[in-house]
Amino acid sequence: MQKLKRSSAQMVAEARARIEEVNAEELQAMMDDPGVVIVDIRDVRERQIKGFIPGSVHAPRGMVEFWVDPESPYFKPVFGEDKKFVFHCAAGWRSALTVATLQDMGFEAAHLRDGFKEWEAAEAPIEFPEPRK
């Protein structure tokens, strides 16, 4: 087995130390603000099973860096808007690493500290996708 220089837990801790984190209550207060975009980076199956934050944009974790880069052929215009972006995953680990990477790229964003599980625990609103016909 390879010996790692840093563990995933260390990487998440380092990311959290240098990025903006919000809690579920703070994010709920931002939901109706047209200047805020909530970005869900969970897998599509996670969204189907657990639901999603109403109005959130889905950006799969594997594509985020490409979707925010205006020079990428995969760029999505939503990420070119002058808004506050708050990313989330299930537990806050993937989103912490994502936001730290985006910060390194020069893209400013925050993340939901403990992810969708915190959102659920706060009994915040959740939507589910329409069933396929």
C-alpha positions in Angstrom: 0.0 0.0 0.0 1.2 3.5 -0.9 2.0 5.9 2.0 0.1 9.1 1.4 1.7 12.5 2.1 -1.6 13.9 3.4 -4.9 12.1 4.2 -8.2 13.1 2.8 -9.2 14.3 6.3 -6.2 16.6 6.4 -7.0 18.0 3.0 -10.6 18.8 4.1 -9.3 20.4 7.3 -6.9 22.5 5.3 -9.6 23.5 2.9 -12.0 24.5 5.6 -9.4 26.6 7.3 -9.2 28.9 4.2 -12.7 29.0 2.7 -16.0 30.6 3.7 -18.4 28.2 5.4 -22.1 28.8 6.1 -24.5 26.8 8.2 -27.9 25.6 7.2 -29.7 28.5 9.0 -27.5 31.0 7.2 -28.1 29.3 3.8 -31.9 29.2 4.4 -31.8 33.0 4.9 -30.1 33.3 1.5 -32.5 31.1 -0.4 -34.7 33.9 -1.7 -31.9 36.2 -2.5 -31.6 36.5 -6.4 -27.9 37.3 -5.9 -27.2 33.8 -4.5 -26.7 30.6 -6.4 -26.8 27.3 -4.4 -24.8 24.6 -6.2 -25.3 20.9 -5.5 -22.2 18.8 -6.4 -23.6 15.5 -5.3 -24.1 12.6 -7.7 -27.4 12.7 -9.6 -28.5 9.5 -7.7 -28.0 11.3 -4.4 -30.3 14.0 -5.6 -32.9 11.5 -6.7 -32.8 9.5 -3.5 -32.4 12.3 -0.8 -33.9 15.2 -2.7 -32.3 18.6 -3.2 -32.4 22.2 -2.0 -35.1 24.1 -3.9 -33.7 26.2 -6.7 -30.3 24.7 -6.5 -28.2 24.2 -9.6 -26.7 20.7 -10.1 -23.0 20.7 -11.1 -21.5 17.2 -10.8 -18.3 17.2 -8.8 -16.2 15.9 -11.7 -17.2 18.8 -13.9 -17.1 21.8 -11.6 -13.7 23.2 -12.5 -14.6 23.0 -16.2 -18.0 24.4 -15.8 -16.7 27.6 -14.0 -13.8 28.2 -16.4 -14.9 30.6 -19.2 -12.1 29.3 -21.3 -13.3 25.7 -21.1 -15.5 24.2 -23.8 -17.7 23.0 -20.9 -18.3 26.5 -19.4 -21.8 27.0 -18.0 -23.0 30.6 -18.2 -24.6 30.5 -14.7 -21.0 30.5 -13.3 -20.3 33.7 -15.2 -22.9 35.7 -13.3 -21.9 38.2 -10.7 -23.5 36.3 -7.8 -22.5 34.6 -4.5 -22.1 30.9 -5.0 -22.6 28.4 -2.2 -21.7 24.8 -2.9 -22.7 21.7 -1.0 -22.4 18.0 -1.1 -23.7 15.4 1.3 -21.4 16.0 4.4 -19.3 19.0 3.5 -16.1 17.2 2.5 -16.4 17.3 -1.3 -17.7 20.8 -1.3 -14.8 22.0 1.0 -12.3 20.6 -1.4 -14.2 21.9 -4.4 -14.4 25.4 -3.1 -10.7 25.4 -2.1 -9.8 24.4 -5.6 -12.1 27.0 -7.1 -10.5 29.6 -4.9 -7.1 28.6 -6.2 -8.6 29.2 -9.7 -9.7 32.7 -8.7 -13.4 31.8 -8.4 -14.9 33.0 -5.1 -17.4 30.7 -3.4 -18.6 29.4 0.0 -19.9 26.0 1.0 -22.4 24.5 3.4 -20.3 23.3 6.2 -21.8 20.0 7.0 -23.6 19.5 3.7 -27.0 18.2 2.9 -27.1 16.1 6.1 -27.0 19.4 8.0 -29.8 20.8 5.7 -31.9 17.8 6.5 -31.3 18.0 10.2 -32.4 21.6 10.2 -35.6 20.5 8.6 -35.0 22.9 5.8 -37.1 22.7 2.6 -36.3 19.7 0.2 -37.6 19.0 -3.2 -37.6 15.8 -5.2 -37.2 15.3 -8.9 -40.3 14.6 -10.9 -40.8 10.8 -11.5 -39.9 9.6 -14.9 -42.7 8.6 -17.1 
